[in-house]
Amino acid sequence: MNPDKPPEHGKDDGNQGEGDRISARRHDRHVREFVAGGKVDPAGVRDPHPTKVTIEELVAKGRTFVDRVEALVHRVADRIGRRSHR
């Protein structure tokens, strides 16, 4: 699609094919109006996820990662040890 030339809608039968932008925009507008109208329960409206984590959360994630890697290293070492005894 050429950005300098707007698309010609309604030329043949009005079928835009896959990716119907006009309908998508209309649907998005209706969804925004529906949510803004207060017709959605507070649990149905999601806020963005926080981008900052606390030190405690970071340490906990680090510990679970280390625990998983440690278990993997032990399994690999056991397999290598069994092969070397053959």
Summary of the structure (lengths in Angstrom):
residues: 86
radius of gyration: 27.6
end to end distance: 65.3
largest distance: 77.1
contacts: 117
relative contact order: 0.05
helix: 57%
strand: 0%
